[in-house]
């Protein structure tokens, strides 16, 4: 499958194939970051990776990202919040363009001593209009509402910690998020203050391991991803002119981190933190 095609399908909200596998989503998410300045369709802020239809950042939303410029979004009267369950609160219906900065700060604050973080991609333009979370894309497609990416360094190697908010407009919360489509290997559910968070492993497509945490909400979900290395992808000549050039083509492959900077429990805690939600 052509991940660029999937990204365009998601961004433009056109017909798309069935739900992608977790690794495809991660890969898309990673690449989305490359086109971060131009968020498509319902994308709002992308601060590290842009996910556009299959984890448009990574395939993990593990490994590759693009970005697009979103057309003006006319806000409709907010719909009455849908009650999901006592354990899951329903956040506001809109994602402000400044949300990526807030999530970025939370990701950096989660890094342990001995590691430092910096932004991999520009933050979203704060003048962009907020994007509604209750939009329903075409069947099988995913909308990327927000991404934030932190390059993690210990002075010798480099990895990354990023988060993305994606939605299909239909899938709702469940007590067993590991049973949802698209999860990776060794999935287990970690309860965070009453909220079930799925945590699993993925391959980044370049021989590296990726740890993923997902919190499912009504019609959308928050994904938090940790990688010990930073996948580097070459230029994609199939991308439109406005998405070519810049960061990915000129990126230099850095040595991976020798150890994990975060474990499954702490990654789940990030995904389960209400402050991470839009």
N, C-alpha and C positions, 0 to 999 in steps of 0.2 A: 504494500500500500504506500501511496505517496503522502507523506505526512504534511507536506505543504498543501496538497489538495484538501486534506482533512481540515487543516487550519483555516483555509479559505472558506470551506463549507460552514465551519462553525462560526467564523467571524461574519460571514455574509448571511448566515441563517438560511442556507439552502439545504436541499436534501443531502443526507449523509448516510453512510453505511451503519450497521448495528454498532452498539457500544464497543469502543476500542478496549483492548487489553490494557492493564495497568501500565505496562512498559511503554506502550504506544502513547498513552496519555502523558506520561512523564516526558517522553522525548519531545512531544509537541510543546509542552510547557516550557522546556528549556529553550527551544528555538524561539518561542514567542518573545523572549527577552530581547532578542536581536532587533526586533521591530518594535520595541517598547514605546518609542515616541509616537507611534501611530496606532492607537487602539481601534480595533474594528468593531462594528456593530455595537454590542452591549458591553464592550470592554471599557473599564474606567481607568484605574491606575495600575501601572506595572512598574514595580521597582526592582526588578532583578530578573524576572522571567515573565514571559507572557505566555499564557496558555491559550491555545485556541482550538481545541477540539481533540484533545487526546493528551492531555497534559501537555499542553503546549508549553512546556518548559523543559521538560525532560521527557522522558517517556514515562515519566513518572508524572507523570508529569514529571519523569526523570530525565530527560536529557535534551531538549532542544527548544528554542524559542523564537517567535516572530511578533511583530506588533503592527497595529494599524490605526488609522485615524478615524475615530468614531464620528458618525454623522450626528448632527444635533439631535438630542433626545428630548422630546416634549413630554414633560411629566404629566401623568394622568392623576386624577384624584386617587389618593391611596386607598387600597382595598382594606376591608376589615381584616385584622390579623387572624390567621388560622390557628386554632389551638391544637398543638401537636401532642404534648404530654406534659405532665407536671415536671418532668425532669429536663425538658428542653424548652427554653424560652424562645419566643419568636422575636427576632431583631427587627429594626426598622426595614422598610421595603426598599430603601435606596442605599447605594454605595457611593459616598462622596469621593471626589477625585483625590482628596488628601488622605484617604484611608491607607494608602500604601506606606506613607511615612510613619503612621502610628504603628502599623504591623512591623515595619522594619525596626523600629526602636525596641519593640518587644522581643524580636528575634535576637538582636544584639545583646539585650539585657540577659538573655538566657544562656549566653556563652560562659563557660567556666573560666577560672583564672588561668592565665597562660595562653589564652587565645584572644585575638582581636578581630573585629569585623569591620567591613567597609562595604559600601554599596557597589554592586556590580554594574548597575544600569541607572540611568537618570530616573528621577521620580516623575510621576504623572504631572501634567500641567494642572495646577490647582484651579484654573479657570474653566476646566471642562465641567460640563453639567453632570450631576449625579446620575447613576444608572440604576434602574429598577431591578430588584432581585426576582420579581414575580413574572418576568418575561418567560414565555415558553418557546424554545427554539424548535426547529423542525425535528421530527422523530429521529432519534439516534444521534442527534447533534449535542454539543456541549457549548455553553457560553462561558467565556472567561471574563469575570467581573473585575478582578483585582489580582495583582501579583506583587511580591516584594522579595528581593533577593539579597542575601548577605554573603560576601566572600569571607571565608573564615581562614585565618592564618595563625600558625604557631611559630612563625619566624623561619621555618624551614620548608614546610609543605603548605598546601592550600586545598581547601574544600569549600563547601557552600551549604547554607541553610536558607531555605526559601519557603514561602507560603503562597497559596493561590486560592481564590474563591471561584468555584465553577458551578454551573447548574444545568440540569436538563429539564427543569420545570415540572417534573413529575415525581421523582423518587423521594420518599419520605423517610423519617427517622425509623430505626428499628433497634431492637435489643441485641441483634447479632449483625453488626455492620460487616463482619467478615463474609457474610452470605451474599452481600451485594455484588453485582457484576463488576469486573475490573480490578479486583484485589489481587495482590501478588502472592508470593510464597510465604510459608510460615506465618500466616496471619493469626493474630490473637486479639481478643478484645480486652482493653484495659478500661476500668471504670474510673472516671475522673469526676468526683463530686456528683455522682448519680448519672453522669453522661457516658454512654458507651462509645469508646474510641477504638477504631480498628488500626492495628499497627502491623506492617508487613515489610518484607524485603523485596527489592527489585534490582535488576541489572541495569547499569546506565548505558549499555550499548558499547562501552569501550573497556570492558573488563573490570569495572568498579562496582562496588556494592552500594545500594541506596536504601535508606530506611525511610518509610513513609507512614504518616499518621493521618487518619481521615475522620472527621466529625460530620456526620450526615444531618442535614437540616431538611426542612420541607421544600423540596424542589431544587435544592442546591447543597453544596458541601464545602467545608474548609479542609484543605490538604496542607500538611506541613511536611517538608522533605529535607533530609540531611544526607549529605554526600561527602565522603572523605577525599574525593578528587573533584576537579572541575572539568567536565567534558568539553572538548573543543571541537567544533565542527567547521568544515571549510565553507567557502561561499556556495550558495545554492543558486545556480543560474536560472532556476525556474521561478524564483521570486520576482515580483514586480520591481521595476526600477527604484521605487521609493523605499524598498525594503532591503536593497543590496548595498553593500559597502559598510565599512565601519568595524564594529566590535568583534564579531566572530571570525571574520576572515583574517584579521590581524592579531588575533589572540595568540598568546604563547602558552604552550602546555606547561603547567607548573607541577612539581613533584607532589604526590598525594600526601595527606596527613598520615603520620605513622599510626595514630590511634583514633578511635571515635571520640568526638568532642561532646557527644550527647548520646544517651541510651534510650531505649524504647519507652521507659516510664516517663522520662523528662520530655520526650518528644510528644507523647500522648498528653502530658500536662499542658503543653503549649496549645495543642489542638483543642483541648477541653477548657481553656481559659476564655471566659466570656469576653474579655477585653480584645481578643483576637477576631471576634466576629464583627461584621460590618455595622 
